[in-house]
Structure formats: C-alpha cells, structure tokens
Amino acid sequence: MGKKGIFLLFSLVLVINIAYVSKNLIVGIYDNPPLVYYENNKPKGFFVDLLNEIAKEENWKLKYTHDSFNNLLESLKNEKIDILPDIAYSKERAIFLKYNSETVFTNWGVVYSKKSLDSLFKLNNKIVAVPKDDIYYIGPEGIKELAKNFHLNIQFLELNSYNDVLKAVADGKAYTGIISRSYNGEKYGLKKTSIIFSPIDVYIAFSKDLNKTIIENIDLHIKKWKNEKKSIYYRLIDKYFFNDISKIPEWLKWILISSFLLYYYLPLSFIYIKNHY
C-alpha cells in the first residue's frame, strides 16, 4: 500500500472513531431535582431533557449513570464519563475538565434549618452540614470562605449529597445545612432561611479529551434556544419551575400580579377618568 493509501486509511479510521465517540456519550447524573435527578431508575430533570433534545438533533446516543456529585466529578476527571451537567465553574475544576461557554442556569446557595434564621452570624459555633466538593461549600464565595472572612467558628459536617445534608439537619446532627436554591429543601419539614450567598452561573462540564466539536454544538443549540422565546429551553423552564403555581416564589407571584394589574387596569382607569371628568 502506497503513502496515499495509508493516508486515506488513517483518515477513514479517524473519521469513524470521531463519529463513534460523538454518538456514544456517558452522562453523569446526581440528585439535584429539578435540575438533574434519578426517579424510578430513570434520569430526569431540566438538564436531562435539554441534553436529550440536543442528542436528538445531533443523532447522539446518551447513556446515563447515577452517583453522588463528588464521585461523578472524580469519574469526569479520570475520563470514565464524558459529560457532567449542572455544575458551577471554578478555576480549580477547569484544570482537569472542560466547560461549555453558554450559561444554562443561574443558582445560589441557601441555608436550611429547623427554624427561621436571618443572619450568617447565627451559624457561629454551630455544626453546618455541607456536600463535600460542592461549590457553595468550597467555592470562592462559598460558606467556608465566608466563615473565614467573617471569623466565624463553624464546624462543617461533610456529606455526599443535598439529601444527606437535609437529613442530617432533620436528625439533629447539624444545626443548618447548605444546598442550592433550586433543590426542594422542605422535604424533611425544614425551613428555607433568608440567608443566601454565592450566586453562580451553572454550566455543563466535559472530560478533557472529549472532542471540542461536541461542546461547540451543545453551545450552538443552547444559545439559539435562549434567543427564541418559544423554544424548548423556555418550555423546559416552564415545565420544571412554573408548572405548579404553589411552587412559584412569593416575590415572583407579586411581580406577576402587579404586572397583570398595571397592564389591564391602569389603561381602563385612564379611560374612565377621561370619560367622566
């Protein structure tokens, strides 16, 4: 076989290899509903539906695996999985993984407790449950750094998941727990306090060796859908965050009600005044 034949054979093998990799991707899922979670042995959540839609468009095959966040982070680092959705950016993580460029969601940390709390200083000399490796714990604006900056004596109880954190508080093993604001923290009868911190943009992470074309294509879809008001992106936002009126935050309810009153009744008031005075 001549040089030309060898080159063509090498090119064919390379193309086949890239095509195979791009169509068979392992996605790690941890429990952070409604963004990502497992229910009845099936992956569910906002990110799952979004990735499934992209996979359908790109003709990819996604295989999901379920584990704790810190275990999946290690698996991504060791290239045992290809994708880890619902993850915040940090310089430390960017050393061993890739991120997509387009923000998918915005989140922040919230303190849950058995009783109402209104100040970070109430956590001084207390045990606080946290998920180890979580951005709201060890991030640059996480609770660990805040405790250091405000000279708070906090004993951190490191656990594997948000559910473990909430259970520790419910069982009296911790005074409070730190979770993301999107997670349903009221499942154990706990209260979401007014203490919030560390607003972050949430992305999708990838193993270092993953073909960059896959990441670029994901970004193209997300960017396109975010610019279309009736796209699948906003339909999924409605599905997971606004399908139950009882779950809409009180502040948002008042904004919606105020907007409705201003839009419909203010013009009618002007018409009434004009016709009667």
NUKE-787052 format. One record per atom (N, C-alpha, C, O, CB): x, y, z; residue in one letter. Coordinates in steps of 0.1 Angstrom, whole numbers, plus 5000, padded with zeros to 4 digits. Glycine has a CB too. Layout:
XYZA
...
//
This chain:
500849885000M
500050005000M
500950125000M
501850145008M
499050005012M
500650224991G
501450344990G
501050445001G
500150425009G
501150404977G
501850555001K
501650655011K
500250715010K
499650745020K
502650775009K
499750734998K
498350784996K
497350695002K
496350745008K
498150814981K
497550565000G
496550465005G
496550465020G
495550455027G
496850325000G
497750465026I
497950465040I
497250595046I
496550585057I
499450465045I
497450705040F
496850835045F
495350825044F
494650865054F
497350955036F
494750765033L
493350755032L
492750665043L
491750685048L
492950705018L
493450555045L
493050455055L
493050515069L
492150495077L
493950335055L
494150595072F
494250665085F
493150765087F
492550775098F
495650735086F
492850835076S
491750935077S
490450875079S
489650925087S
491751025064S
490150755073L
488950685074L
488750635088L
487650645094L
488850565064L
489850575094V
489750535108V
489550645118V
488750635127V
491050455112V
490150755115L
489950875124L
488550925123L
487950955134L
490950985119L
487950935111V
486550985110V
485650885117V
484750935124V
486250995095V
485850755115I
484950655121I
485050665136I
484050655143I
485350515117I
486250685141N
486550695156N
485850825162N
485250815172N
488050705159N
485950935155I
485351055159I
483751045159I
483151085168I
485751175151I
483250985148A
481850965147A
481350875158A
480250895164A
481450905134A
482050765162Y
481650675172Y
481650745186Y
480650735193Y
482650555173Y
482650825189V
482750895201V
481650995203V
481051005213V
484150965203V
481351065192S
480451175192S
478951125194S
478151195198S
480451255180S
478750995190K
477450935191K
477150855204K
476050815206K
477150855179K
478250835211N
478150745223N
478750825235N
479950815237N
478750615221N
477950895243L
478450975253L
477850935267L
476650905268L
478151125251L
478750925277I
478250885290I
478051015298I
478951095300I
479350785297I
476851025304V
476451145311V
476251105326V
475551015329V
475251205305V
476951175335G
476851155349G
475651235355G
475551355352G
478051185357G
474851175363I
473651235369I
473751225384I
473851105389I
472351185363I
473651325392Y
473551325406Y
472151375410Y
471451425402Y
474651405413Y
471851375423D
470551415427D
470451565431D
470851605442D
470051335439D
469951645422N
469651785425N
468451825418N
468451915409N
470951875421N
467251765421P
466051805414P
465651945417P
465852005428P
464951715419P
465052015407P
464551965394P
465651975383P
465251945371P
463352035390P
466852015386L
467852035375L
468351895370L
468351875358L
469052115380L
468751805379V
469151675375V
468751575386V
468951615398V
470651665371V
468251455383Y
467951365393Y
467551225387Y
467351215375Y
466851415403Y
467551125396Y
467050995391Y
465750965399Y
465650985411Y
468150885394Y
464850915391E
463550875397E
463050745390E
462950745378E
462450985396E
462750645398N
462350515393N
463450455383N
463050405372N
460950525386N
464650475386N
465850435378N
465850495364N
466450445355N
465750285376N
465350615364K
465350685351K
465950835353K
465550895363K
463950695344K
466850875344P
467351015346P
466251115342P
465551105332P
468551035337P
466151215350K
465151325348K
465751455351K
466751465357K
463851295356K
464951565348G
465351695351G
465551795340G
465551745328G
466651695359G
465751915343F
465852025332F
467051995323F
466951995311F
466052155339F
468251965329F
469451935321F
469351815313F
469751805301F
470651935330F
468651705318V
468551585311V
467651605299V
468051555288V
467851475321V
466551665300D
465651695289D
466351775278D
466151755266D
464351755293D
467151875283L
467851965274L
468851885266L
468951905254L
468552085282L
469651805273L
470651725266L
470051625256L
470551595246L
471551655276L
468951565261N
468251465252N
467751535239N
467851475228N
467051405259N
467251655240E
466851735228E
468051755219E
467851745207E
466151865233E
469151795225I
470351825217I
470851695210I
471151695198I
471451885225I
470851585218A
471251455213A
470351415201A
470851355191A
471251345224A
469051445202K
468151405191K
468551485178K
468451435167K
466751435195K
468851615180E
469151695169E
470551655163E
470651655150E
469251845173E
471451605171E
472751575166E
472951425163E
474051385159E
473851615177E
471951345166N
471951205164N
473051135173N
473751055168N
472351175149N
473051185186W
473951125195W
473251025204W
471951025205W
474651235204W
473950925209K
473350835219K
473950865233K
475150855235K
473650685214K
473050895242L
473450925256L
473250805265L
472150755265L
472751055261L
474150775273K
474050675283K
474250745297K
475250805299K
475050555281K
473250725306Y
473250795318Y
473750705330Y
473350585330Y
471950855322Y
474550765339T
474950685350T
474750775363T
474950895363T
476450645349T
474350715374H
473850785386H
474850765397H
475250645400H
472450735390H
475250875404D
476150865415D
476150995423D
475451085419D
477650825410D
476951005433S
477051125441S
477851225432S
478551185423S
477651105455S
477651355435F
478351455427F
479851445428F
480551445418F
477951595432F
480451425440N
481851415442N
482451295435N
483551295429N
482251415456N
481651185435N
482151065427N
482151085412N
483051045405N
481250945431N
481151155407L
481051185393L
482151285389L
482651275378L
479651245390L
482451375398L
483451475395L
484851395393L
485651435384L
483551575406L
485051305401E
486251215400E
486251135387E
487251125381E
486451125412E
485051085384S
484951005372S
485151085359S
485751045350S
483550945371S
484751215360L
484951305349L
486451335348L
487051345337L
484151435351L
487051355359K
488551385360K
489351275354K
490351295347K
488951415374K
488851145357N
489551025352N
489050975339N
489450875334N
489450915362N
488251065332E
487651035319E
486850905318E
486950835308E
488851025309E
486250865329K
485350755329K
483950785324K
483150705320K
485250685343K
483550915325I
482350965319I
482751085310I
483851135311I
481351005330I
481851125301D
482151225292D
481551365296D
482151465293D
481551195278D
480351365302I
479651485305I
479051485319I
478651385324I
478451505295I
479151605325L
478551615339L
477751755338L
478351855339L
479651625350L
476451745337P
475651865337P
475351925351P
475551855361P
474351845330P
474952045351D
474552115363D
475852125373D
475852075383D
473452045371D
476752205368I
478052225376I
478452375374I
478452425363I
479152125371I
478952425385A
479452565385A
480852575381A
481652475382A
479252635399A
481252685375Y
482652705371Y
483552735382Y
483152815391Y
482752805360Y
484752685383S
485752725392S
487152705385S
487252615377S
485652655406S
488152785389K
489452775383K
490052645386K
490752585378K
490352885387K
489752595398E
490352465402E
489852345394E
490552255390E
490052445417E
488552355391R
487952245383R
488352255369R
488552155362R
486452255384R
488552375364A
488952395350A
490252345346A
490652325335A
488852545346A
491052305357I
492352245354I
492252105348I
493052065340I
493152245367I
491252035353F
491151895349F
489851865341F
489551745338F
491151805361F
489051965337L
487851945329L
487552065320L
488152165322L
486651905337L
486752045310K
486352145301K
484852195305K
484052115310K
486352105286K
484552315301Y
483252375303Y
482752415290Y
483452455281Y
483252495313Y
481352415288N
480852485277N
480852635279N
481052675291N
479352435274N
480552715269S
480752865271S
479352925275S
479353035281S
481252925258S
478252865271E
476952935272E
476352895286E
476252775289E
476052885261E
476052995294T
475352975307T
474052905305T
473252945296T
475153105315T
473852805313V
472552725312V
471552765322V
470352775319V
472852575313V
472052805334F
471152835345F
471952915355F
473152915356F
470652705352F
471152995364T
471753075374T
471253015388T
470052995390T
471453225373T
472253005397N
471852945410N
472553015421N
473453095419N
472152795411N
472252985434W
472953035445W
472752945457W
471852855457W
472553185449W
473552965468G
473452875479G
472452935489G
472253055491G
474852875486G
471752835496V
470752875506V
470952795519V
471452675518V
469352845500V
470652855530V
470752785543V
469452735547V
468452805548V
471352885554V
469352605551Y
468152545556Y
468352505570Y
469352465575Y
467752415548Y
467252525578S
467252495592S
465952455598S
464952465590S
467852625600S
465852415610K
464552385616K
463752505620K
462552505622K
464752295629K
464452615621K
463852745625K
464352855616K
465352845610K
464052775640K
463652965616S
463953085608S
465253145612S
465453165624S
462853185608S
466153185603L
467353245606L
467553365596L
467053355585L
468553155605L
468053475601D
468153595593D
469653645592D
469853755586D
467253695598D
470553575597S
471953625597S
472953515597S
472853415603S
472153715609S
473953535589L
475053445588L
475753425601L
476353315604L
476053485577L
475753525609F
476453515622F
475753425632F
476353385642F
476453655629F
474553385629K
473853285637K
474453145636K
474153055644K
472353285634K
475353135626L
475953005624L
477252985632L
477852885632L
476252985609L
477653095639N
478853085647N
478752985658N
477752975665N
479153225653N
479852905660N
479852795670N
478852685668N
478352625677N
479652855684N
478452665655K
477452565652K
478052465642K
479052485635K
476152635646K
477352355641I
477652245631I
476852275619I
475652275619I
477452105637I
477452285607V
476752315595V
477052195585V
478252165582V
477252445589V
476052135580A
476152025571A
476352075556A
475652165552A
474951925571A
477252015549V
477652065536V
477951945527V
478451845532V
478852165536V
477651955514P
478151845505P
479551875501P
479951985496P
477251845492P
480451775504K
481851795501K
482051815486K
481351755478K
482751685506K
482951905482D
483251935468D
482152025462D
482252065450D
483351815460D
481152065469D
480152155464D
480652295463D
481352345472D
478852145473D
480252365453I
480752505450I
480252595462I
480952695464I
480252555437I
479152575468Y
478652655478Y
479352635492Y
479152705501Y
477052635480Y
480152525492Y
480952495504Y
482352545502Y
482852625510Y
480952345506Y
483052505491I
484452535489I
484752635478I
485952665476I
485152405486I
483752695472G
483952795462G
484552925467G
484552945479G
482652815455G
484953015458P
485553145463P
484553225471P
485053315479P
486053215451P
483253205469E
482253285477E
481453185485E
480353215489E
481353365468E
481953065487G
481252965494G
481252985509G
481853075514G
481852825492G
480452905517I
480352925531I
481652905539I
481852975549I
479352825536I
482552825534K
483852805541K
484652935540K
485252975550K
484552685534K
484652995529E
485453125527E
484753235535E
485453325541E
485553155512E
483453235534L
482653345542L
482953335557L
483153435564L
481153335539L
482953205562A
483253185576A
484553235580A
484753295590A
483053035580A
485553215571K
486953265573K
486953415573K
487653475582K
487853205563K
486353475564N
486353625562N
485653695574N
486053805578N
485753665549N
484553635579F
483853695590F
484253635604F
483553665614F
482353675588F
485353565604H
485853505616H
484853425624H
484653435636H
486453615625H
484053345617L
483053255623L
483653115626L
484353055618L
481853245614L
483353075638N
483752935642N
482752835638N
481752815646N
484152935657N
482852775626I
481852685621I
482452545620I
483552535614I
481252725608I
481852445625Q
482352305623Q
481552245611Q
480252235612Q
482152215636Q
482252215601F
481552165589F
481452015589F
482451945591F
482252215576F
480251965586L
479951825585L
479851785570L
478851815564L
478651775593L
480851725565E
480951695550E
480151565547E
480451465553E
482451685546E
479251585538L
478451465533L
478451455518L
479151525511L
476951485539L
477751355513N
477851325499N
476751385490N
476951405478N
477651175497N
475651435496S
474651485487S
473751585495S
473851605507S
473651375482S
472951665487Y
472051755493Y
471051685502Y
470651735513Y
471251835482Y
470551575498N
469651495506N
470251455520N
469651465530N
469151375499N
471551415519D
472251375532D
472351495541D
472251485553D
473651325529D
472551615535V
472751735542V
471451775550V
471451795562V
473051855533V
470251765543L
468951795549L
468651695559L
468051725570L
467951795538L
468951565557K
468651465567K
469451485579K
468951455590K
468951325561K
470651525578A
471551555590A
470951665598A
470951655611A
472951595585A
470351765592V
469751875599V
468451825606V
468151855618V
469451995590V
467651745599A
466351695604A
466651605616A
465851595625A
465651625593A
467751525615D
468051435626D
468851495638D
469151425647D
468951315620D
469051625636G
469751695647G
471251675648G
471851715657G
469151645660G
471851625637K
473251605636K
473951735632K
475151755634K
473651495626K
473251835626A
473751965622A
472652065625A
471452045625A
474151965607A
473152185628Y
472252305631Y
471552355618Y
470352385618Y
473052415638Y
472352365608T
471852405595T
472552325584T
473452255586T
472052555593T
471952345572G
472552275560G
472652375548G
471852455547G
471752155556G
473652355540I
473852435528I
473452355515I
474052255513I
475252495527I
472552405507I
472252345495I
471952455484I
472052575487I
470952255496I
471752415472S
471452505461S
469952555462S
469152475468S
471752445447S
469652675458R
468352725459R
467352655451R
466152655454R
468352875455R
467752585440S
466752515432S
466352375438S
465352325433S
467352485418S
467052325447Y
466752195453Y
465552215463Y
465452315471Y
467952135461Y
464652115463N
463552115473N
464052085487N
464051965490N
462452025468N
464252185495G
464852155508G
463752145519G
464152125530G
465752265512G
462552145515E
461452135525E
460951995527E
459951975534E
460352235521E
461551895521K
461051765521K
461151705535K
460451605538K
461851675512K
462051755544Y
462051705558Y
461451805568Y
461751795580Y
463551675562Y
460651885563G
459951985571G
460852095576G
460552165585G
459451915583G
461952115569L
462852225572L
462452355566L
461652355556L
464252185568L
463052465571K
462752595566K
463852655557K
465052645561K
462352695577K
463452715546K
464452785538K
464652925545K
463753005546K
464052805523K
465852955550T
466053085557T
466353195546T
466453165534T
467253065566T
466453315551S
466753425543S
468253445540S
468653535533S
466153555549S
469053355545I
470453355543I
470853295529I
470753175528I
471253285554I
471253375520I
471653325507I
473053385503I
473453495509I
470653365496I
473753315495F
475153365491F
475653295478F
474953205474F
476153335503F
476753345473S
477453285462S
476553255450S
476453145445S
477953155466S
476053365444P
475353355431P
476353305420P
477353365419P
474653485426P
475953205412I
476853145402I
476053115390I
474853085390I
477553025408I
476753105379D
476253055366D
476552905365D
477652865369D
476853135354D
475552835361V
475652685360V
475952645346V
475252695336V
474452615366V
476852555344Y
477252505330Y
477152355329Y
476552285337Y
478652555327Y
477652305318I
477852165315I
479352145314I
480052215308I
477152115302I
479852035321A
481252005321A
481551885313A
480751795311A
481851995336A
482851875308F
483251765299F
484551715303F
485351785308F
483151805284F
484851595299S
486251535302S
487151605292S
486851655282S
486251385299S
488451615297K
489451685289K
489651645275K
490051715266K
490751685297K
489551515273D
489851455260D
488651455250D
488751405239D
490351315262D
487451505255L
486351505246L
486451595234L
487051705235L
485051545254L
486051555223N
486151635210N
485451765212N
484251775216N
485451555199N
486151875209K
485652005212K
484452045203K
483652135207K
486652115210K
484251975192T
483051995183T
481751965190T
480752025188T
483251905170T
481851865199I
480651825207I
480251935216I
479051975217I
480951695215I
481151995222I
480952105232I
480452225224I
479452295228I
482152145240I
481052255213E
480652375204E
479152355199E
478452455199E
481552395193E
478852235195N
477452205190N
476452225201N
475352275199N
477352065185N
476752185214I
475852205225I
475652345228I
474552395230I
476452135238I
476752425227D
476652575229D
475752635218D
475052725221D
478052635229D
475952595206L
475152645195L
473652635197L
472852725195L
475552585181L
473252515202H
471852485204H
471352565216H
470252625215H
471652335207H
472052575227I
471652645239I
471552795235I
470552855239I
472652625250I
472552855229K
472452995225K
471253025216K
470653125218K
473753035218K
471052935206K
469952955197K
468652955205K
467753045203K
469952855186K
468452855213W
467152835220W
466952945230W
465852995233W
467152705227W
468052995237K
467853105246K
467353235240K
466853325246K
469153135254K
467653245227N
467253365219N
465853355213N
465353445206N
468253395208N
465253235215E
463853215209E
462953195221E
463053095228E
463853095200E
461953285222K
461053285234K
460253165235K
459853125246K
460153405233K
459953095224K
459052975225K
459852845222K
459252745219K
457952985214K
461152855225S
461952735222S
461852635233S
461152655243S
463452775221S
462452515231I
462452405241I
463052455254I
462752405264I
463152285235I
464052535253Y
464752585265Y
463752655275Y
463652615287Y
465852685262Y
462852735270Y
461852805279Y
460752715282Y
460052735292Y
461352935272Y
460452625273R
459352525277R
459752435288R
458952405297R
458952445264R
461052405289L
461552325300L
461652405313L
461452355323L
462952275296L
461952535312I
461952625323I
460552625329I
460352615341I
462352775319I
459552635320D
458152635325D
457752505331D
457052495341D
457152665313D
458252395325K
457852255330K
458452235344K
457752175352K
458452155320K
459652275346Y
460352235359Y
460252335370Y
460452305381Y
461752205356Y
459852465366F
459852565376F
458552635378F
458252705388F
460952665374F
457652625367F
456452705368F
455152625365F
454052675363F
456452825358F
455352485365N
454152405362N
453152395374N
452052355372N
454552265358N
453652435386D
452852425398D
452852565404D
453852605409D
453352315408D
451752635404I
451652775409I
452052785424I
452552885428I
450252825407I
451852675431S
452152675446S
453652675448S
454152715459S
451552555452S
454452645438K
455952635439K
456552765435K
457752785436K
456452525431K
455752855429I
456352985425I
456653075437I
455753085445I
455453055415I
457853125438P
458253205449P
457253325451P
456753375442P
459653265448P
457053365464E
456153475467E
456453605460E
455553675455E
456053495482E
457753635459W
458153765453W
457853765438W
457453865432W
459653785455W
457953645432L
457653635417L
456053645415L
455653705405L
458153505411L
455353585424K
453853595423K
453453745424K
452553785416K
453153515435K
454053825433W
453653965434W
454054035421W
453354135417W
454254025446W
455154005415I
455554075403I
454554045392I
454154135384I
456954025399I
454153915391L
453253875381L
451853945383L
451253985373L
453053725381L
451453945395I
450154005398I
450154155396I
449254215390I
449753985413I
451254225400S
451454365397S
451454395382S
450854495378S
452754415404S
452154315375S
452254335361S
450954325354S
450554405345S
453254235354S
450154225359F
448754205353F
447854325356F
447154375347F
448154075359F
447954375369L
447154495372L
447454615364L
446654685360L
447254515387L
448754635363L
449254755356L
448854745341L
448454845335L
450754775357L
448954625335Y
448754605321Y
447254625318Y
446954685307Y
449254475317Y
446354565326Y
444954565322Y
444154675329Y
443254725322Y
444454435327Y
444454715341Y
443554805348Y
444054955347Y
443155035348Y
443454765362Y
445254975346L
445755115345L
445255185333L
444755295335L
447255115345L
445255125321P
444655195309P
443155215311P
442655325307P
444955115297P
442455125317L
441055135320L
440755255329L
439755325327L
440455015325L
441655275339S
441455385348S
441555525341S
440755615343S
442555385359S
442555535332F
442655655324F
441455675315F
441055795313F
443955645315F
440955575309I
439755585301I
438555635309I
437755725305I
439355455294I
438355585321Y
437355625330Y
437455765333Y
436455845333Y
437355535342Y
438655815337I
438855955341I
438556045329I
437956145331I
440355975346I
439056005318K
438856085306K
437356105303K
436956215298K
439556025294K
436556005304N
435156005301N
434256075311N
433156105309N
434655865298N
434756085323H
433956135334H
434356265340H
433656325348H
433856035346H
435556315336Y
436056445341Y
436356545330Y
436856655333Y
437156425351Y
//
